[in-house]
């Protein structure tokens, strides 16, 4: 771990890629519209990055891991079109906004920036994270919502108020479950008190992806769709009748990730919810079991195909309490590795096969 003391010129941006940590020693700076608090240490996970934008001369203390990186960019990395989008949502005040775009274009970054700008205008903001493959609010293979009560540097820092187990990290395998789940999270605010920002997944290329996004938008009926694009690839999705949309540019210096990088991020996120877990026997007569439509028949004794299966441990309203790993089953109980969970009423089977350290072993095919 390298220690740096960095003097950042006014109105420039310092890109810090993790693993790293930052502490503001003096001056004024923001991260995606969230003010940096002097003295507070900000942690940047591996394969993530923060843009530190200076409002004055800024003195920073930075610790950088072996694969981390620090570099300065002249001016702001936030496109002008993002500021225009934030202004448009400020005028809306309440409603539902869907953010769409491909992988590694900055969708979650845009959601964080817009939310922070709205919070600065004292608006009530809620974020729905519907990116099952790179979930920030909740573990992978889930979708979740969070009310932003204060400025935050990344969606990962939001505390979920509702989670729904989807069971897969690839949206093409669980399209109807995703659409149903997103609608459930939207409908959790029947009084329309918030401006709700939906971060969607990056599956937008190809006829199946386009049809899915069209079905999603048609179902949730957002008040605005924001597309991140530098070409016409999103045009079939954004040109739906009666759908108000706008295009914004991708941010400068977006961090591109390989499939291996994404798996590593998911492993870290799984571990956040599994570390400290233990083996539990859950009596079958105390729970409901939910399996996806078309899921293979499970027979006892449990064969290897279904061992290490990711499961969702949910309450009576089918909101996720914890994730777990199915290790065995008998006629009376399921054997599941998980953290402690109360008010368990339902065990939902997923498709991902997982070790307790978060390593993905593969998927059950339906």
TARA-V176677 format. One record per residue. N is the residue number from 1. OMEGA is omega in degrees with one decimal (none if undefined). NEAR is the number of other ideal C-beta (glycine too) atoms within 10 Angstrom. Layout:
# TARA-V176677
((N | OMEGA | NEAR) (N | OMEGA | NEAR))
This chain:
# TARA-V176677
((1 | 179.4 | 10) (2 | 175.1 | 11) (3 | 179.3 | 8) (4 | 166.3 | 13) (5 | -169.7 | 9) (6 | 176.1 | 16) (7 | -175.6 | 12) (8 | -178.1 | 19) (9 | 179.6 | 13) (10 | 173.6 | 12) (11 | 170.3 | 13) (12 | -177.6 | 18) (13 | 174.3 | 24) (14 | 176.9 | 22) (15 | 178.8 | 17) (16 | -179.9 | 24) (17 | -174.7 | 20) (18 | 7.5 | 19) (19 | -178.1 | 17) (20 | 171.0 | 25) (21 | -176.2 | 17) (22 | 170.7 | 25) (23 | 178.5 | 16) (24 | 179.5 | 20) (25 | 177.6 | 13) (26 | -180.0 | 13) (27 | -179.0 | 17) (28 | -179.0 | 15) (29 | 178.7 | 26) (30 | 169.3 | 21) (31 | -179.6 | 23) (32 | 177.5 | 26) (33 | 178.7 | 22) (34 | 179.9 | 24) (35 | 173.5 | 15) (36 | 178.4 | 24) (37 | -179.3 | 11) (38 | 178.1 | 13) (39 | -178.5 | 10) (40 | -179.9 | 9) (41 | -178.4 | 11) (42 | -177.8 | 21) (43 | 177.5 | 15) (44 | -177.3 | 23) (45 | 174.6 | 14) (46 | -179.7 | 16) (47 | 173.5 | 19) (48 | 176.0 | 21) (49 | 176.0 | 19) (50 | 171.1 | 23) (51 | -180.0 | 22) (52 | -177.0 | 26) (53 | -174.8 | 23) (54 | 173.5 | 22) (55 | 176.4 | 13) (56 | 171.8 | 12) (57 | -171.6 | 15) (58 | 175.5 | 22) (59 | -174.6 | 15) (60 | 168.0 | 23) (61 | -173.7 | 15) (62 | 169.5 | 20) (63 | -174.2 | 17) (64 | 176.6 | 20) (65 | -173.7 | 15) (66 | -178.2 | 8) (67 | 178.9 | 11) (68 | -178.2 | 19) (69 | 178.2 | 13) (70 | 174.7 | 18) (71 | -175.2 | 10) (72 | 177.7 | 13) (73 | 178.2 | 14) (74 | 178.8 | 9) (75 | -176.9 | 10) (76 | 173.3 | 18) (77 | -179.8 | 21) (78 | 179.9 | 23) (79 | 177.3 | 18) (80 | -179.0 | 10) (81 | 176.2 | 16) (82 | 178.9 | 25) (83 | 177.5 | 16) (84 | 178.1 | 12) (85 | 178.8 | 23) (86 | 177.5 | 21) (87 | 179.1 | 11) (88 | -179.9 | 15) (89 | 175.5 | 24) (90 | 178.0 | 15) (91 | 179.2 | 6) (92 | 178.8 | 15) (93 | 174.5 | 12) (94 | 179.2 | 15) (95 | -176.2 | 14) (96 | 179.9 | 22) (97 | 177.0 | 22) (98 | 177.8 | 26) (99 | -178.2 | 27) (100 | 179.4 | 26) (101 | -179.2 | 24) (102 | 178.8 | 18) (103 | 175.0 | 16) (104 | 174.3 | 16) (105 | 176.7 | 23) (106 | -178.6 | 24) (107 | -179.2 | 26) (108 | 176.7 | 22) (109 | 177.1 | 25) (110 | 179.0 | 26) (111 | 179.5 | 27) (112 | -179.0 | 28) (113 | -179.2 | 24) (114 | -179.0 | 27) (115 | 179.8 | 27) (116 | 177.2 | 22) (117 | 178.9 | 23) (118 | 176.9 | 22) (119 | 177.4 | 18) (120 | 176.5 | 15) (121 | 178.1 | 13) (122 | 175.4 | 6) (123 | 178.2 | 17) (124 | -172.3 | 16) (125 | 173.4 | 21) (126 | 179.3 | 22) (127 | 171.7 | 27) (128 | 179.5 | 27) (129 | -176.3 | 29) (130 | 178.8 | 26) (131 | -172.7 | 25) (132 | -177.2 | 26) (133 | -178.8 | 18) (134 | -176.2 | 23) (135 | 173.5 | 27) (136 | 176.9 | 23) (137 | -175.3 | 25) (138 | -177.4 | 25) (139 | 174.1 | 24) (140 | -179.0 | 29) (141 | 175.3 | 26) (142 | 168.3 | 26) (143 | -175.8 | 28) (144 | 176.9 | 25) (145 | 178.3 | 26) (146 | 172.8 | 23) (147 | 179.8 | 17) (148 | -178.0 | 25) (149 | 179.3 | 11) (150 | 177.8 | 9) (151 | -178.8 | 20) (152 | -177.8 | 21) (153 | -177.8 | 23) (154 | -179.6 | 20) (155 | 179.9 | 24) (156 | -176.6 | 18) (157 | 178.8 | 17) (158 | 178.7 | 23) (159 | -177.2 | 11) (160 | 172.2 | 20) (161 | 175.3 | 14) (162 | 175.1 | 19) (163 | 177.1 | 26) (164 | -179.5 | 24) (165 | 178.1 | 28) (166 | 170.5 | 28) (167 | -179.7 | 26) (168 | 178.6 | 22) (169 | 178.1 | 25) (170 | -173.4 | 14) (171 | -177.9 | 23) (172 | -178.0 | 13) (173 | -171.8 | 17) (174 | -172.8 | 20) (175 | -176.5 | 17) (176 | 178.6 | 12) (177 | 178.5 | 20) (178 | -178.2 | 24) (179 | 178.6 | 19) (180 | -178.2 | 13) (181 | 177.9 | 23) (182 | 177.7 | 23) (183 | 177.8 | 14) (184 | -179.3 | 16) (185 | 176.7 | 23) (186 | -175.5 | 20) (187 | 176.6 | 9) (188 | 175.3 | 15) (189 | -174.9 | 17) (190 | -179.2 | 7) (191 | 179.5 | 6) (192 | -176.9 | 11) (193 | -172.5 | 11) (194 | 160.6 | 21) (195 | -173.4 | 25) (196 | -179.8 | 25) (197 | -178.7 | 27) (198 | 174.8 | 28) (199 | -177.7 | 25) (200 | 179.8 | 25) (201 | -175.3 | 27) (202 | -179.8 | 18) (203 | -176.5 | 21) (204 | -175.3 | 22) (205 | -179.1 | 12) (206 | -174.7 | 10) (207 | -179.7 | 8) (208 | 179.6 | 11) (209 | 179.6 | 19) (210 | 180.0 | 17) (211 | 178.3 | 13) (212 | -179.0 | 22) (213 | 177.1 | 25) (214 | 178.6 | 16) (215 | 179.2 | 14) (216 | -178.7 | 23) (217 | 179.1 | 21) (218 | -178.1 | 13) (219 | -174.6 | 14) (220 | 176.9 | 21) (221 | -179.8 | 12) (222 | 176.5 | 22) (223 | 178.5 | 15) (224 | 172.3 | 19) (225 | 176.9 | 24) (226 | 179.0 | 26) (227 | 175.4 | 22) (228 | -173.5 | 26) (229 | 173.0 | 19) (230 | 179.3 | 11) (231 | -174.3 | 7) (232 | -174.5 | 10) (233 | -179.5 | 14) (234 | -174.8 | 22) (235 | 178.8 | 13) (236 | -179.0 | 15) (237 | -173.4 | 24) (238 | -176.4 | 20) (239 | 177.8 | 11) (240 | 176.4 | 14) (241 | 176.0 | 5) (242 | 176.8 | 6) (243 | 176.4 | 17) (244 | -176.2 | 13) (245 | 173.5 | 18) (246 | 179.6 | 14) (247 | 172.8 | 18) (248 | 179.9 | 24) (249 | 172.0 | 15) (250 | -179.6 | 20) (251 | 174.0 | 20) (252 | 173.7 | 15) (253 | 175.6 | 14) (254 | -178.7 | 14) (255 | 177.6 | 16) (256 | -176.0 | 8) (257 | 174.5 | 16) (258 | 174.9 | 10) (259 | 178.0 | 7) (260 | 176.5 | 9) (261 | -177.8 | 15) (262 | 176.0 | 17) (263 | 179.8 | 17) (264 | 177.3 | 15) (265 | 179.2 | 21) (266 | 179.2 | 23) (267 | 178.5 | 17) (268 | -179.2 | 15) (269 | 175.1 | 21) (270 | -175.9 | 24) (271 | 177.9 | 16) (272 | -176.7 | 12) (273 | -177.2 | 20) (274 | -178.7 | 22) (275 | -177.8 | 11) (276 | 179.2 | 9) (277 | 178.1 | 19) (278 | 179.4 | 10) (279 | -179.2 | 13) (280 | 172.8 | 18) (281 | -176.6 | 12) (282 | -178.6 | 20) (283 | -178.0 | 9) (284 | -177.6 | 14) (285 | 178.4 | 6) (286 | -173.7 | 9) (287 | 165.1 | 16) (288 | 174.1 | 12) (289 | 177.6 | 13) (290 | 176.5 | 16) (291 | 177.3 | 15) (292 | 177.2 | 19) (293 | -179.8 | 7) (294 | -178.9 | 6) (295 | -179.3 | 15) (296 | 179.0 | 13) (297 | 178.3 | 5) (298 | 179.6 | 16) (299 | 177.4 | 10) (300 | -3.6 | 9) (301 | -174.7 | 8) (302 | 178.9 | 17) (303 | -171.9 | 9) (304 | -178.3 | 7) (305 | -175.0 | 14) (306 | 175.3 | 18) (307 | -176.4 | 15) (308 | -179.8 | 19) (309 | 174.8 | 24) (310 | 178.2 | 29) (311 | 174.5 | 26) (312 | 178.0 | 25) (313 | -167.4 | 23) (314 | -179.5 | 24) (315 | -175.7 | 14) (316 | 177.5 | 10) (317 | 179.8 | 9) (318 | 167.6 | 16) (319 | -174.4 | 19) (320 | 174.2 | 25) (321 | -179.4 | 20) (322 | 166.4 | 21) (323 | 177.8 | 30) (324 | 179.0 | 28) (325 | 177.8 | 23) (326 | -178.3 | 24) (327 | 179.6 | 17) (328 | 178.0 | 15) (329 | 172.3 | 22) (330 | -175.9 | 12) (331 | -174.2 | 7) (332 | -170.7 | 10) (333 | 170.1 | 16) (334 | 177.6 | 20) (335 | -171.6 | 17) (336 | 172.8 | 25) (337 | -179.4 | 19) (338 | 167.3 | 23) (339 | 178.1 | 16) (340 | -179.3 | 11) (341 | 178.0 | 18) (342 | 176.2 | 7) (343 | 179.5 | 9) (344 | -179.6 | 20) (345 | -174.4 | 14) (346 | 171.5 | 20) (347 | -177.7 | 21) (348 | -178.9 | 22) (349 | 174.9 | 20) (350 | -178.7 | 27) (351 | -174.3 | 21) (352 | 172.7 | 23) (353 | -163.5 | 20) (354 | 168.0 | 26) (355 | -176.6 | 14) (356 | 175.6 | 18) (357 | 176.9 | 10) (358 | 179.6 | 20) (359 | 176.4 | 14) (360 | -179.2 | 17) (361 | -176.5 | 12) (362 | -174.4 | 11) (363 | 170.4 | 17) (364 | -179.8 | 19) (365 | 177.2 | 8) (366 | none | 12))
